[in-house]
Amino acid sequence: MASLKDKIVVLTGASRGDGEAAGRGWTDLILCARTTDANAGTKSAVEAIGATAEAHSFNVADSEVAKALIDDVVARHARIDVLIN
């Protein structure tokens, strides 16, 4: 797998299962789960290895919320390199 160092990665389902496992191995993540509180463990684990993480409340079933989150990430980071749902 190519390195994700210095990449803007948006990861949905980050609070448990495959999403949580993936998030713990990468850096500089935008973590998305149905509640921000659900992301707390993954965010803490990512930050503990010296990486950065942002936690957002996000339900992929709500297209308006999805668009708003993507627009926000692009406005702040100028890009999204990887989006994993």
NORCORNOR-V281396 format. One record per backbone hydrogen bond with DSSP energy under -0.5 kcal/mol. NH is the residue of the N-H (numbers start at 1). CO is the residue of the C=O. E is the energy in kcal/mol with one decimal. If there is no record, write none. Layout:
# NORCORNOR-V281396
[[NH:CO:E] [NH:CO:E]]
This chain:
# NORCORNOR-V281396
[[7:4:-1.9] [9:7:-0.8] [9:28:-1.4] [10:8:-0.5] [10:82:-2.7] [11:9:-0.6] [11:30:-2.7] [12:10:-0.5] [12:84:-2.8] [13:32:-0.8] [14:32:-2.3] [16:13:-0.9] [19:16:-0.8] [20:16:-1.2] [21:17:-2.2] [22:18:-2.6] [23:19:-2.4] [24:20:-1.7] [25:22:-1.5] [26:23:-0.9] [29:52:-2.3] [30:9:-3.0] [31:29:-0.7] [31:54:-3.5] [32:11:-2.6] [33:56:-1.9] [39:35:-0.6] [39:36:-1.3] [40:37:-1.4] [43:39:-3.0] [44:40:-2.5] [45:41:-2.2] [46:42:-2.5] [47:43:-2.5] [48:44:-2.0] [49:45:-0.8] [49:46:-0.8] [50:47:-1.7] [51:46:-1.8] [54:29:-2.0] [56:31:-2.4] [58:33:-3.2] [60:58:-0.6] [62:59:-2.3] [63:61:-0.9] [66:62:-2.4] [67:63:-2.4] [68:64:-2.2] [69:65:-2.4] [70:66:-2.4] [71:67:-2.8] [72:68:-2.2] [73:69:-2.7] [74:70:-2.5] [75:71:-2.3] [76:72:-2.0] [77:73:-2.8] [78:74:-2.1] [81:8:-1.7] [82:8:-2.0] [84:10:-3.0] [85:83:-0.5]]
